[in-house]
Every structure is written in C-alpha cells, then in structure tokens.
C-alpha cells in the first residue's frame, strides 16, 4: 500500500517547463535542414584545408610559389595535367595547383571574415544610431547610406589601388567601406519598428540613457536579421575579392589567390583545362556552400518566410 502511494506521488509530481529562446529554436530548426548541414560540413572542410595548407605542401613536397619549369611544364612550355607528381596539374609557371588552391583558401576566407566583420560592425552601429536617434542624425546618416550605395565600387577600387598599390589591407578596407551601407539600411529599418515598443518605453522610464537602450535593449532584437545577412554577405565578399584579383587589383603576385589563378589561366583554357577548372570549382563550391548555409540560417530564424 505504501509503495502504491509513493508511486502515485511520483506520477503526479509536476514537471518543470523548460523555456526555449528564439535562438535555441532557430538552432534546432537549422539542425533539421539537411542542405544547410551539408553546406556547413563543406565549409568546415574548406576551413580545414586553409588551416592545413602547409600540410598539403609538405605531403606533395611543393611550396606554393616554387616554380618547377623542368618537370612542371611540357617541352612546349605548357602546364602539365594532373599526374602522380602534381595531383591537380600545374599552372603556367610550373607551380602546383593543388597547393596554391589550399593557400588561396586562406586568402579568400581571411578577406571574407575580416571584411564582413568590418562591414557588419560599421553597419550595425550607424544603423542603430540612425533608426533610434532619428531627427537630424537619421536624415544625415540616411543620405550618407544612399551616397555610399550609389558610388561605383569597381571604379573607386581601381582608382584607389592605382594610388596605394594592391595589398591585402587595401582590399579589405575597400570591400568593408563600400559594403556597410546595405547592413545599416537593414538595421535602421528594424530599429525604426522597435524604438516605440513597450520595452523601450519601460527602459526609458527607469532612467536608462539612449546608449544603453540602443546596445542593451534594442540591439539583441535585431541580431537575428544581422546574423542572417552576415552569412549571406561572406560569399559576396569572397567573390568581390576574387573579382578584384581577377582584374589585377587584389593581392600582388606570387601570392596564391583564386581570382589571380583564374585570371592567369585565361590564355590556357583550350590547352590546359585543369588550370581554370580547379580554381574555378574551389571558388564556386565555397560561395555555393556559404549561400546555401545562409539560406538555411534565414529559414531557421524566420520559419514563416516563403521558401523558393
């Protein structure tokens, strides 16, 4: 009898209800997205390839900038195709394409992450200020956003690089400066719809200043669209960096760079297909993986949005 009473007590004991934040729910939805998870696995593999690029050089015995004109070029001076010595073939100077692709991943990911971080930081701060403070500040910043969005990016980049010379720093700064306006516009629109909400009025009635309300109360509520836009911005930055390198405005040679490799292969696409194919595939797979993962993140944070 006593055991039965104890069993009833155990059964009737109420269970604690576990709260779930929007971010936890979004992560659970993201984990169920097979395409996003496969894309994330591809991104991890690309990151590992970039990190262990020296390992590829050690295994093959070919440094990224070493020219093997005796064994890396045909008697006619053309690149050699994939073989046991050069697994993905060689370029026009007899360098190992596999090793250079691995080192090029470092450049693309580094520029993609740093330039995106600069872009998001500037865009979030100016978007918060424009949307929350309003008045003259909003008018000035909104017009500044319009001006930056209307500037012809490539023409300014060509002019700037012609003055300063191509370098990694110039590439990152140019991309970061001309990309923040779109982030600021998104954040400004979100803040305009939030600044009159009850939690903002409550914080203001408790004596909180504008700076605290902006960064403590309002900013967490706009992080979801910022995170989504960040994941979609990284591949855009990578393609932009490759475009600048393709036009000769990226990193100076002999630095391994996907855009520079594609540019150097233009004259050999009929005689050395591997020269343009493998760097192009590396760029395509990277940008596609980031885009598909970004789509998954967007759907996870906004499950009510229409999927196409």
TORVO-685807 format. One line per 3 residues: number of its first residue (from 1); for each residue z, y, x of N, C-alpha, C. Coordinates in Angstrom, 1 decimal. Each point is the difference from the previous one (the first is absolute). Last residue first. Layout:
% residues N
NUM) Z Y X Z Y X Z Y X ~ ...
% end
This chain:
% residues 308
308) -51.6 29.4 11.6 -1.5 -0.2 0.0 -0.4 -0.9 1.1 ~ 4.6 1.5 -3.2 -0.5 -0.6 1.2 -1.5 -0.2 -0.1 ~ 3.9 3.6 -2.2 -1.1 -0.9 -0.2 -0.5 -0.6 1.3
305) 5.2 1.5 -0.8 -1.3 0.6 0.3 -1.1 -1.1 -0.2 ~ 4.8 -0.7 -0.4 -0.7 0.4 -1.2 -1.4 0.5 0.2 ~ 3.2 -1.3 3.5 -0.6 -1.1 -0.6 -0.7 0.3 -1.3
302) 1.7 2.5 4.5 -0.4 0.5 -1.3 -0.7 -1.2 -0.7 ~ 1.9 -0.8 4.2 0.8 1.2 -0.4 -0.4 0.5 -1.4 ~ -2.4 -3.6 1.8 1.4 -0.4 0.0 0.9 1.1 -0.5
299) -4.7 0.7 0.8 0.2 -0.8 -1.3 1.5 -0.4 -0.1 ~ -1.2 2.2 4.0 -0.2 0.9 -1.2 0.3 -0.7 -1.3 ~ 0.0 -2.5 4.0 1.1 0.8 -0.1 0.0 1.0 -1.2
296) -3.8 -2.7 0.9 1.1 -0.8 -0.5 1.3 0.8 -0.1 ~ -3.8 2.0 1.9 -0.2 -0.2 -1.4 1.2 -0.8 -0.6 ~ 0.0 0.6 4.6 0.3 1.2 -0.7 -0.2 -0.1 -1.5
293) -1.4 -3.6 2.7 1.5 0.1 -0.1 0.4 1.3 -0.7 ~ -4.5 -0.5 0.8 0.4 -1.0 -1.0 1.6 0.0 -0.1 ~ -1.9 2.8 3.3 -0.4 0.5 -1.4 0.5 -1.0 -1.1
290) 0.6 -1.2 4.6 0.8 1.1 -0.4 -0.3 0.5 -1.4 ~ -2.8 -3.3 1.8 1.4 -0.5 -0.2 0.9 1.1 -0.4 ~ -4.4 1.2 1.1 0.1 -0.7 -1.2 1.4 -0.6 -0.3
287) -0.8 2.2 4.1 0.0 0.9 -1.1 0.0 -0.7 -1.4 ~ -0.2 -2.8 3.9 1.2 0.8 0.0 0.0 1.0 -1.2 ~ -3.9 -2.6 0.7 1.2 -0.8 -0.5 1.2 0.8 0.0
284) -3.8 2.1 1.7 -0.2 -0.3 -1.5 1.2 -0.8 -0.5 ~ -0.3 1.0 4.7 0.3 1.2 -0.8 -0.1 -0.3 -1.5 ~ -1.1 -3.5 2.9 1.4 0.3 0.2 0.4 1.3 -0.8
281) -4.5 -1.4 0.0 0.8 -0.9 -0.8 1.5 0.4 0.1 ~ -3.1 2.2 2.8 -0.1 0.5 -1.4 0.8 -0.9 -0.9 ~ -0.1 -1.2 4.6 0.8 1.3 -0.3 -0.2 0.5 -1.4
278) -2.6 -3.9 0.9 1.5 -0.2 0.1 0.8 1.3 0.0 ~ -4.9 0.2 -0.2 0.6 -0.8 -1.1 1.5 0.0 0.1 ~ -3.0 2.0 3.3 0.4 0.9 -1.1 0.7 -0.8 -1.1
275) -1.2 -2.3 3.9 0.5 1.3 0.5 0.4 0.9 -1.1 ~ -2.3 -4.2 -0.6 1.5 -0.1 0.1 0.6 1.3 0.4 ~ -4.8 -0.7 -0.2 0.6 0.2 -1.3 1.5 0.0 0.0
272) -4.0 0.9 3.4 1.3 -0.4 0.2 0.8 0.2 -1.3 ~ -4.6 1.1 0.2 0.0 -1.0 1.1 1.4 -0.5 0.2 ~ -1.0 3.3 -3.4 -1.1 -1.0 -0.2 0.1 -1.1 1.1
269) 3.0 3.7 -0.1 0.3 -0.8 -1.2 -1.1 -1.0 -0.2 ~ 0.9 3.6 3.6 -0.1 -1.5 0.3 0.1 -0.8 -1.3 ~ 0.4 4.9 0.5 -1.2 -0.3 0.6 -0.2 -1.5 0.3
266) 4.1 1.8 -1.9 -1.2 0.4 -0.9 -1.3 -0.5 0.6 ~ 4.8 -0.4 1.6 -0.9 -1.1 -0.3 -1.2 0.3 -0.7 ~ 3.5 3.1 1.3 -0.7 -0.5 1.2 -0.9 -1.1 -0.3
263) 2.7 1.8 -3.5 -0.9 1.0 0.5 -0.8 -0.5 1.2 ~ 3.5 -2.7 -1.6 -1.1 0.0 -1.0 -1.1 1.0 0.5 ~ 3.9 0.0 2.5 -0.7 -1.2 0.2 -1.2 -0.1 -0.9
260) 3.0 3.6 -0.6 -0.8 0.1 1.2 -0.8 -1.2 0.3 ~ 3.0 -0.2 -3.6 -1.1 1.0 -0.3 -0.9 0.2 1.2 ~ 3.9 -2.7 0.6 -1.0 -0.6 -0.9 -1.2 0.9 -0.3
257) 2.8 0.0 4.6 0.2 0.7 -1.3 -1.2 -0.6 -0.9 ~ 2.3 0.1 5.4 -0.5 -0.9 -1.0 0.3 0.6 -1.4 ~ -0.7 2.9 4.6 1.0 -0.6 -0.9 -0.6 -0.8 -1.1
254) -1.8 2.4 4.2 -0.4 -1.3 -0.5 1.0 -0.6 -1.0 ~ -1.6 4.4 -1.0 -0.2 -1.3 0.7 0.7 0.0 1.3 ~ 1.8 3.2 -4.0 -1.0 -0.1 1.0 -0.1 -1.4 0.6
251) 1.4 1.2 -5.1 0.6 -0.2 1.3 -1.1 -0.1 1.0 ~ -1.8 2.3 -4.1 1.3 -0.7 0.0 0.5 -0.1 1.4 ~ -4.3 1.7 -1.6 1.1 1.0 -0.1 1.3 -0.6 0.0
248) -4.7 -1.9 -0.2 0.4 0.4 1.3 1.1 1.0 0.1 ~ -1.9 -2.5 -3.8 -0.7 1.2 0.2 0.3 0.6 1.4 ~ 2.2 -3.9 -1.5 -1.4 -0.3 -0.1 -0.8 1.2 0.3
245) 4.6 0.5 -0.3 -0.4 -0.7 1.2 -1.4 -0.3 0.0 ~ 1.7 1.9 -3.9 0.0 1.0 1.1 -0.4 -0.6 1.4 ~ 0.5 -2.9 -3.7 -1.2 0.9 -0.2 0.0 1.0 1.1
242) 3.7 -2.8 -0.2 -1.2 -0.8 0.4 -1.3 0.9 -0.1 ~ 4.0 1.8 -1.7 0.1 -0.1 1.4 -1.2 -0.7 0.6 ~ 0.3 0.1 -4.6 -0.2 1.3 0.5 0.0 0.0 1.5
239) 1.2 -3.9 -2.2 -1.4 0.2 -0.1 -0.4 1.4 0.6 ~ 4.6 -1.0 -0.3 -0.6 -0.9 0.9 -1.5 0.2 0.1 ~ 2.4 2.3 -3.3 0.2 0.6 1.3 -0.6 -0.9 1.1
236) 0.0 -1.6 -4.4 -0.9 1.2 0.1 0.1 0.7 1.4 ~ 2.9 -3.7 -1.1 -1.4 -0.4 0.3 -1.0 1.2 0.1 ~ 4.6 1.0 -1.1 -0.2 -0.5 1.4 -1.4 -0.5 0.2
233) 1.5 1.6 -4.3 -0.5 1.0 1.0 -0.2 -0.5 1.3 ~ 1.8 -2.5 -3.7 -1.4 0.2 -0.2 -0.6 1.0 1.0 ~ 4.7 -0.9 -0.1 -0.7 -1.3 0.3 -1.5 0.2 -0.1
230) 2.6 3.7 -1.2 0.1 -0.3 1.4 -0.7 -1.2 0.4 ~ 0.5 1.2 -4.5 -1.1 0.8 0.6 0.0 -0.3 1.5 ~ 3.4 -2.0 -2.5 -1.3 -0.6 -0.4 -1.1 0.8 0.7
227) 4.4 1.6 0.6 -0.2 -1.3 0.7 -1.4 -0.6 -0.4 ~ 1.2 3.9 -2.2 -0.2 0.3 1.4 -0.2 -1.3 0.8 ~ 1.1 -0.2 -4.7 -1.4 0.4 0.3 -0.3 0.3 1.4
224) 4.5 -1.1 -0.9 -0.9 -1.1 -0.4 -1.4 0.4 0.2 ~ 3.6 3.1 0.7 -0.3 -0.9 1.2 -1.0 -1.1 -0.4 ~ 2.1 3.7 -2.7 -1.4 0.1 0.3 -0.4 -1.0 1.2
221) 4.5 0.5 -1.6 -0.7 -0.3 -1.2 -1.5 0.2 0.2 ~ 3.3 1.0 3.4 0.0 -1.4 -0.3 -0.9 -0.4 -1.2 ~ 0.5 4.7 1.1 -0.8 -0.8 0.9 0.0 -1.5 -0.2
218) 2.8 3.2 -2.5 -1.4 0.0 -0.4 -0.8 -1.0 0.9 ~ 4.8 0.7 0.8 -0.2 -0.3 -1.4 -1.5 -0.2 -0.3 ~ 1.4 1.2 4.5 0.9 -1.1 -0.4 -0.3 -0.5 -1.5
215) -2.5 3.6 2.2 -0.1 -1.2 0.9 1.0 -1.1 -0.4 ~ -0.5 4.2 -2.6 -1.3 -0.5 0.4 0.0 -1.3 0.7 ~ 4.1 2.2 -1.1 -0.7 -0.6 -1.2 -1.3 -0.6 0.4
212) 2.4 2.3 3.3 0.6 -1.3 -0.3 -0.7 -0.6 -1.2 ~ -1.4 4.3 1.2 -0.4 -1.0 1.1 0.6 -1.3 -0.3 ~ 1.1 3.7 -2.9 -1.4 -0.5 -0.1 -0.4 -1.1 1.0
209) 5.2 0.4 -1.3 -1.0 0.9 0.4 -1.4 -0.6 -0.1 ~ 4.7 -1.1 -2.9 -0.9 -0.5 1.1 -1.1 1.1 0.3 ~ 3.7 0.0 -3.5 0.0 0.9 1.2 -0.9 -0.5 1.1
206) 0.7 -1.8 -4.6 1.1 -0.4 0.9 0.0 0.8 1.3 ~ -3.5 0.5 -3.2 1.3 0.5 -0.7 1.2 -0.4 0.9 ~ -4.3 -1.5 1.4 0.1 1.4 0.1 1.3 0.6 -0.6
203) -1.0 -4.6 -0.5 0.3 0.3 1.4 0.2 1.5 0.2 ~ -1.4 -1.4 -4.2 1.4 -0.4 0.2 0.4 0.3 1.4 ~ -4.5 0.7 -1.2 0.9 1.0 -0.6 1.5 -0.3 0.2
200) -3.2 -3.2 1.4 -0.1 1.2 0.9 0.9 1.1 -0.6 ~ -0.3 -3.9 -2.4 0.8 -0.3 1.2 -0.1 1.2 0.9 ~ -2.6 0.0 -4.1 1.5 0.2 -0.2 0.8 -0.2 1.3
197) -5.2 1.8 0.3 0.7 -1.2 -0.6 1.5 0.2 0.0 ~ -3.7 2.8 1.8 0.7 0.4 -1.2 0.7 -1.1 -0.7 ~ -2.6 -0.5 4.0 0.9 1.0 0.3 0.8 0.5 -1.2
194) -3.7 -3.4 0.3 1.4 -0.5 0.2 1.0 1.2 0.1 ~ -4.9 0.3 -0.3 0.5 -0.7 -1.2 1.4 -0.5 0.1 ~ -2.1 2.2 3.7 -0.1 0.9 -1.2 0.5 -0.6 -1.3
191) -0.3 -2.6 4.0 1.2 0.8 0.0 -0.1 1.0 -1.2 ~ -3.7 -2.8 0.8 1.1 -0.8 -0.4 1.3 0.9 -0.2 ~ -4.0 2.0 1.7 -0.1 -0.4 -1.4 1.1 -0.8 -0.5
188) -0.1 1.1 4.6 0.2 1.2 -0.8 -0.1 -0.3 -1.5 ~ -1.0 -3.4 3.1 1.4 0.2 -0.1 0.3 1.2 -0.8 ~ -4.5 -1.0 0.8 0.6 -1.0 -0.8 1.5 0.2 -0.2
185) -2.3 2.9 2.9 -0.5 0.3 -1.4 0.6 -1.1 -0.9 ~ 0.8 -0.3 4.7 0.7 1.1 -0.6 -0.4 0.2 -1.5 ~ -2.4 -3.2 2.5 1.4 -0.5 -0.3 0.8 1.1 -0.6
182) -4.3 1.2 1.4 -0.1 -0.9 -1.2 1.4 -0.6 -0.3 ~ -0.4 2.7 3.8 -0.2 0.8 -1.2 -0.1 -0.9 -1.2 ~ 0.3 -1.4 4.7 1.2 0.2 -0.7 -0.1 0.6 -1.4
179) -3.5 -1.0 3.5 0.3 -1.0 -1.0 1.2 0.2 -0.8 ~ -1.8 2.5 4.0 -0.9 0.1 -1.1 0.2 -1.0 -1.1 ~ 2.8 0.2 3.9 0.0 1.3 -0.6 -1.0 0.1 -1.2
176) 0.4 -4.1 2.5 1.3 0.3 -0.7 -0.1 1.4 -0.7 ~ -3.6 -1.4 2.8 0.1 -0.8 -1.2 1.2 0.3 -0.8 ~ -0.4 2.1 4.1 -1.1 0.5 -0.9 0.0 -0.8 -1.3
173) 3.1 -1.2 3.4 0.3 1.3 -0.6 -1.1 0.5 -0.9 ~ -0.6 -4.1 2.4 1.1 -0.1 -0.9 0.3 1.3 -0.7 ~ -3.3 0.0 3.4 -0.4 -0.8 -1.2 1.0 -0.1 -1.0
170) 1.1 2.1 4.1 -0.9 0.8 -0.8 -0.5 -0.7 -1.3 ~ 2.6 -2.4 3.2 0.8 1.0 -0.7 -0.9 0.9 -0.9 ~ -2.1 -3.3 2.7 0.7 -0.6 -1.1 0.8 1.0 -0.7
167) -4.4 1.7 2.4 1.2 -0.7 0.4 0.7 -0.5 -1.2 ~ -4.6 3.2 1.9 0.5 -1.1 -0.8 1.2 -0.6 0.6 ~ -1.3 5.3 0.5 -0.3 -1.3 0.5 0.6 -1.1 -0.8
164) 0.1 5.0 -0.8 1.1 -0.7 0.7 -0.3 -1.3 0.7 ~ -3.4 2.6 -2.3 0.8 1.0 0.8 1.1 -0.7 0.7 ~ -2.9 -2.4 -2.8 -0.9 0.6 1.0 0.8 1.0 0.9
161) 2.0 -2.1 -3.7 -0.1 -0.9 1.1 -0.8 0.6 1.1 ~ 0.4 2.4 -4.0 1.3 0.0 0.7 -0.1 -0.9 1.2 ~ -3.8 0.4 -2.9 0.3 1.2 0.7 1.3 0.0 0.8
158) -1.1 -3.7 -2.7 -1.0 0.1 1.2 0.3 1.3 0.8 ~ 2.5 -0.7 -3.9 0.4 -0.9 1.0 -0.9 0.1 1.2 ~ -1.0 2.5 -3.8 1.1 0.6 0.7 0.5 -1.0 1.1
155) -3.5 -1.5 -2.7 -0.4 1.2 0.7 1.1 0.6 0.8 ~ 1.0 -3.6 -2.9 -0.8 -0.4 1.2 -0.4 1.2 0.8 ~ 2.2 0.8 -4.2 0.9 -0.7 1.0 -0.8 -0.3 1.3
152) -0.5 4.0 -3.7 -0.8 -1.2 0.4 0.7 -0.6 1.2 ~ 2.7 2.7 -3.9 -0.5 0.1 1.3 -0.9 -1.2 0.4 ~ 2.5 0.6 -4.2 -1.4 0.5 0.0 -0.6 0.1 1.4
149) 4.6 -1.3 -0.9 -0.8 -1.0 -0.6 -1.5 0.4 0.0 ~ 3.3 3.1 1.5 -0.1 -1.1 1.0 -0.9 -1.1 -0.6 ~ 0.8 3.7 -2.8 -0.7 0.4 1.2 -0.2 -1.2 1.0
146) 2.7 -0.5 -3.9 -1.4 0.1 -0.3 -0.9 0.3 1.2 ~ 4.7 0.0 0.6 -0.5 -1.3 -0.3 -1.5 0.0 -0.3 ~ 2.2 4.1 0.3 -0.2 -0.6 1.3 -0.5 -1.4 -0.1
143) 1.1 2.2 -3.9 -1.3 0.5 0.5 -0.2 -0.5 1.4 ~ 4.0 -1.2 -2.0 -1.1 -0.6 -0.8 -1.3 0.5 0.5 ~ 3.9 1.9 1.9 -0.2 -1.4 0.4 -1.1 -0.7 -0.7
140) 1.2 4.4 -1.4 -0.5 0.0 1.4 -0.3 -1.4 0.5 ~ 2.0 0.4 -4.3 -1.4 0.6 0.0 -0.6 0.0 1.4 ~ 4.5 -1.5 -0.6 -0.9 -0.9 -0.6 -1.5 0.5 0.1
137) 3.5 2.9 1.3 -0.1 -1.1 0.9 -1.0 -1.1 -0.5 ~ 1.1 3.7 -2.7 -0.8 0.4 1.1 -0.3 -1.2 1.0 ~ 1.9 -1.8 -4.4 -0.2 1.4 0.3 -0.9 0.3 1.1
134) 2.7 -4.7 0.0 -0.8 0.7 -0.9 -0.3 1.5 0.5 ~ 2.9 -4.1 1.5 0.4 1.4 0.0 -0.9 0.9 -0.9 ~ -0.8 -4.8 0.3 1.4 0.3 -0.5 0.3 1.5 0.0
131) -4.3 -1.8 1.4 0.3 -0.4 -1.3 1.4 0.4 -0.5 ~ -1.5 1.0 4.5 -0.9 0.6 -1.0 0.4 -0.3 -1.4 ~ 2.4 -2.1 3.6 0.3 1.4 -0.1 -0.9 0.7 -1.0
128) -0.7 -4.6 0.8 1.3 0.2 -0.6 0.3 1.5 -0.2 ~ -3.9 -1.2 2.3 -0.2 -0.3 -1.4 1.4 0.2 -0.7 ~ -0.1 0.5 4.7 -0.7 1.1 -0.7 -0.2 -0.2 -1.5
125) 2.0 -3.5 2.5 0.9 1.2 0.1 -0.7 1.2 -0.7 ~ -2.4 -4.1 0.3 1.2 -0.2 -0.9 0.8 1.3 0.0 ~ -3.8 -0.3 2.9 -0.4 0.1 -1.4 1.2 -0.1 -0.9
122) 0.6 -0.5 4.7 -0.4 1.3 -0.4 -0.3 0.2 -1.5 ~ 1.0 -4.4 1.6 1.2 0.9 0.2 -0.4 1.5 -0.4 ~ -3.4 -3.3 -0.1 1.0 -0.2 -1.1 1.1 1.0 0.2
119) -3.2 -0.1 3.4 -0.6 0.5 -1.2 1.0 -0.1 -1.2 ~ 1.2 -1.8 4.2 0.0 1.5 0.1 -0.6 0.5 -1.3 ~ 0.1 -4.6 0.4 1.3 0.5 -0.1 0.1 1.5 0.1
116) -4.2 -2.1 0.5 0.5 -0.1 -1.3 1.4 0.5 -0.2 ~ -1.8 -0.2 4.3 -0.7 1.0 -0.8 0.4 0.0 -1.4 ~ 1.7 -3.4 2.8 0.5 1.3 0.4 -0.6 1.1 -0.8
113) -1.5 -4.5 -0.7 1.4 0.2 -0.4 0.5 1.4 0.3 ~ -4.5 -1.2 1.2 0.2 -0.1 -1.5 1.4 0.2 -0.4 ~ -1.1 -0.1 4.6 -0.5 1.2 -0.6 0.2 0.0 -1.5
110) 1.1 -3.9 2.3 0.9 1.1 0.5 -0.4 1.3 -0.7 ~ -2.6 -3.9 -0.8 1.3 0.0 -0.7 0.9 1.2 0.4 ~ -4.2 -0.5 2.2 -0.2 0.3 -1.4 1.3 0.0 -0.8
107) 0.0 -1.1 4.7 -0.4 1.4 -0.3 -0.1 0.3 -1.5 ~ 0.9 -4.4 1.4 1.1 0.8 0.3 -0.3 1.5 -0.3 ~ -3.4 -3.2 -0.4 0.9 -0.1 -1.1 1.2 0.9 0.2
104) -3.1 -0.6 3.5 -0.4 1.0 -1.0 0.8 0.0 -1.3 ~ 0.6 -3.3 3.4 0.6 1.3 0.4 -0.4 1.1 -0.9 ~ -1.7 -4.3 -1.0 1.4 0.0 0.0 0.6 1.3 0.4
101) -4.6 -0.5 0.5 0.4 0.1 -1.5 1.5 0.0 -0.1 ~ -1.7 -0.7 4.3 -0.2 1.4 -0.4 0.3 0.2 -1.5 ~ 0.0 -4.4 1.8 1.1 0.8 0.5 0.0 1.4 -0.4
98) -3.7 -2.7 -1.3 1.3 -0.5 -0.6 1.2 0.9 0.5 ~ -4.3 0.6 2.0 0.1 0.7 -1.3 1.3 -0.4 -0.7 ~ -1.2 0.4 5.3 0.3 -1.0 -1.0 0.3 0.7 -1.3
95) -3.4 2.0 3.8 1.4 -0.1 -0.3 0.2 -0.9 -1.2 ~ -4.2 1.7 2.2 0.5 -1.3 0.4 1.5 -0.2 -0.2 ~ -3.0 3.8 -1.3 0.5 0.1 1.4 0.6 -1.3 0.5
92) -1.7 0.6 -4.5 -1.1 0.4 0.8 0.4 0.1 1.5 ~ 2.9 -3.4 -2.8 -0.6 1.3 -0.4 -1.1 0.3 1.0 ~ 1.8 -5.1 -1.4 0.3 1.1 0.8 -0.7 1.3 -0.5
89) 2.0 -5.0 -2.3 -1.1 0.6 0.7 0.5 1.2 0.8 ~ 2.9 -3.0 -2.4 -0.8 0.8 -1.0 -1.1 0.8 0.7 ~ 2.6 -3.0 2.6 0.1 -0.7 -1.3 -0.8 0.8 -1.0
86) -0.5 -0.6 5.3 0.2 1.2 -0.9 -0.1 -0.5 -1.4 ~ -0.2 -3.4 3.1 0.7 1.0 0.8 0.4 1.2 -0.8 ~ -2.4 -3.6 -2.0 1.3 -0.5 0.4 0.7 1.0 0.9
83) -3.5 2.1 -3.4 -0.1 -1.2 0.9 1.4 -0.4 0.4 ~ -3.3 3.9 -3.0 1.3 -0.8 0.1 -0.2 -1.2 0.7 ~ -3.5 3.6 1.4 0.5 -0.4 -1.2 1.3 -0.8 0.1
80) -2.0 4.0 3.4 0.0 -1.4 -0.3 0.7 -0.4 -1.3 ~ -2.8 4.7 1.6 1.3 -0.6 -0.2 -0.2 -1.5 -0.3 ~ -3.6 2.5 3.0 0.4 0.0 -1.4 1.4 -0.7 -0.1
77) -3.1 0.5 4.0 0.9 1.1 -0.2 0.5 0.1 -1.5 ~ -3.0 -3.3 2.1 -0.7 1.2 -0.5 1.0 1.1 -0.2 ~ 1.6 -4.3 1.4 -0.9 0.6 1.1 -0.8 1.2 -0.4
74) 4.5 -0.7 -2.7 -1.1 -0.9 0.3 -0.8 0.6 1.1 ~ 5.4 0.8 -0.6 -1.3 0.5 -0.4 -1.1 -1.0 0.4 ~ 4.6 -0.7 1.0 0.1 0.6 -1.3 -1.3 0.5 -0.6
71) 0.9 -1.7 4.5 0.1 -1.1 -0.9 0.0 0.4 -1.5 ~ -0.5 3.2 3.6 -0.7 -1.2 0.6 0.0 -1.1 -1.0 ~ 2.1 4.3 -0.9 -1.4 0.1 0.0 -0.7 -1.2 0.5
68) 4.7 1.5 -1.9 -0.5 -1.3 0.6 -1.5 0.0 0.0 ~ 4.4 3.7 -0.6 -1.4 -0.3 -0.2 -0.4 -1.2 0.9 ~ 4.9 2.0 -2.3 -0.7 -0.6 1.1 -1.4 -0.3 -0.3
65) 3.6 1.9 -2.9 -1.0 0.9 0.6 -0.8 -0.6 1.2 ~ 3.5 -2.4 -2.5 -0.9 0.6 -1.0 -1.1 0.9 0.6 ~ 1.9 -4.5 2.6 0.6 1.3 -0.4 -1.0 0.8 -0.9
62) 0.2 -5.4 0.9 -0.9 1.2 0.0 0.8 1.2 -0.5 ~ 1.4 -4.8 0.1 -0.2 0.5 1.4 -0.9 1.2 0.1 ~ 1.7 -2.8 -3.9 -1.4 0.0 0.4 -0.2 0.4 1.4
59) 4.4 0.0 -1.7 -0.6 -1.3 -0.3 -1.4 -0.1 0.5 ~ 2.3 4.1 0.3 0.5 -0.9 1.0 -0.6 -1.4 -0.2 ~ -1.0 3.5 -3.0 -0.6 0.3 1.3 0.5 -1.0 1.0
56) 1.8 -0.3 -4.3 -1.4 -0.4 0.0 -0.7 0.3 1.3 ~ 4.4 1.4 -0.4 0.0 -1.4 0.1 -1.5 -0.5 -0.1 ~ 1.0 4.6 -0.5 0.0 -0.4 1.4 0.0 -1.6 0.1
53) 0.2 1.9 -4.4 -1.3 0.1 0.7 0.0 -0.3 1.4 ~ 3.5 -0.1 -3.7 -0.2 -1.0 1.0 -1.4 0.1 0.6 ~ 1.3 3.0 -3.4 1.2 -0.1 0.8 -0.3 -0.9 1.2
50) -3.4 0.4 -3.3 0.2 1.2 0.8 1.2 -0.1 0.9 ~ -0.7 -3.6 -2.9 -1.1 0.1 1.0 0.1 1.2 0.8 ~ 3.0 -0.4 -3.5 0.3 -0.9 1.1 -1.0 0.0 1.0
47) -0.9 2.5 -3.9 1.1 0.6 0.8 0.4 -0.9 1.2 ~ -3.1 -1.8 -3.0 -0.6 1.1 0.8 1.0 0.7 0.8 ~ 1.6 -3.2 -3.0 -0.8 -0.7 1.1 -0.6 1.1 0.9
44) 2.2 1.4 -3.9 1.0 -0.4 1.0 -0.8 -0.7 1.2 ~ -2.5 1.3 -3.7 0.4 1.2 0.8 1.0 -0.4 1.1 ~ -1.5 -3.4 -2.9 -1.1 0.5 0.9 0.5 1.2 0.8
41) 2.9 -1.5 -3.3 -0.1 -1.0 1.1 -1.0 0.4 1.0 ~ 0.2 2.5 -4.0 1.2 0.3 0.9 0.0 -1.0 1.2 ~ -3.2 -0.7 -3.3 -0.3 1.2 0.7 1.1 0.3 1.0
38) 0.8 -3.5 -3.0 -1.0 -0.4 1.0 -0.4 1.2 0.9 ~ 2.8 1.0 -3.6 0.7 -0.8 1.0 -0.9 -0.5 1.1 ~ -1.8 2.3 -3.7 0.8 0.9 0.8 0.7 -0.8 1.1
35) -2.4 -2.5 -3.1 -0.9 0.8 0.8 0.8 0.9 0.9 ~ 2.4 -2.5 -3.2 -0.5 -0.8 1.1 -0.9 0.8 0.9 ~ 4.2 1.5 -3.1 -1.4 0.3 0.2 -0.6 -0.7 1.2
32) 4.7 -0.1 -1.3 -0.8 -0.9 -0.8 -1.5 0.3 0.1 ~ 3.2 2.6 2.3 0.1 -1.3 0.6 -0.9 -1.0 -0.9 ~ 0.7 4.5 -1.5 -0.9 -0.1 1.2 -0.1 -1.4 0.6
29) 3.0 0.9 -3.5 -1.3 0.0 -0.5 -1.0 -0.1 1.1 ~ 4.4 0.5 1.2 -0.1 -1.3 -0.7 -1.5 -0.1 -0.5 ~ 1.3 4.1 1.8 -0.1 -1.0 1.1 -0.3 -1.4 -0.6
26) 1.0 3.6 -3.0 -1.4 0.1 0.6 -0.2 -1.0 1.1 ~ 4.3 0.2 -2.0 -1.0 -0.5 -0.9 -1.4 0.0 0.5 ~ 3.3 2.0 2.5 0.2 -1.4 0.0 -1.0 -0.7 -0.9
23) 0.2 4.7 0.1 -0.6 -0.5 1.2 0.1 -1.5 0.1 ~ 2.0 2.3 -3.7 -1.5 0.0 -0.1 -0.6 -0.6 1.3 ~ 4.9 -1.6 -1.0 -0.6 1.3 0.2 -1.5 -0.2 -0.1
20) 4.0 -3.0 -2.2 -1.1 0.0 0.9 -0.7 1.4 0.0 ~ 5.1 -2.7 -1.4 -1.0 1.0 -0.2 -1.1 -0.1 1.1 ~ 3.4 -3.8 -2.4 -0.5 0.6 1.3 -1.0 1.1 -0.3
17) 4.3 -2.2 -2.8 -1.4 0.3 -0.1 -0.4 0.8 1.3 ~ 3.9 -3.9 -1.0 -0.2 1.4 0.3 -1.5 0.2 0.0 ~ 2.5 -3.7 -3.1 -0.7 0.2 1.3 -0.3 1.5 0.3
14) 4.0 -2.7 -3.2 -1.2 0.8 0.0 -0.5 0.2 1.5 ~ 2.7 -4.2 -2.2 0.2 1.1 0.9 -1.2 0.8 0.1 ~ 0.7 -4.1 -2.5 0.0 1.2 -0.7 0.2 1.2 0.9
11) -0.1 -4.5 1.7 -1.3 0.3 -0.7 0.0 1.3 -0.7 ~ 4.0 -1.5 2.1 -1.1 0.2 1.0 -1.3 0.4 -0.6 ~ 3.6 -1.2 -2.8 0.3 1.3 0.7 -1.1 0.3 1.0
8) 0.0 -4.2 -2.1 -0.5 1.1 -0.9 0.2 1.4 0.6 ~ 1.6 -3.7 2.4 -1.5 0.0 0.0 -0.5 1.1 -0.9 ~ 4.6 -0.8 0.2 -0.4 0.7 1.2 -1.6 0.1 0.0
5) 2.0 -2.4 -3.5 0.3 1.4 -0.1 -0.5 0.8 1.2 ~ -0.3 -4.7 0.1 -0.9 0.6 -1.0 0.1 1.5 -0.1 ~ 3.1 -2.4 2.6 -1.3 0.1 0.7 -1.0 0.6 -0.9
2) 4.3 -1.0 -1.8 0.0 1.2 0.9 -1.3 0.2 0.7 ~ 0.4 -3.8 -2.7 0.0 1.2 -0.8 0.0 1.3 0.9
% end
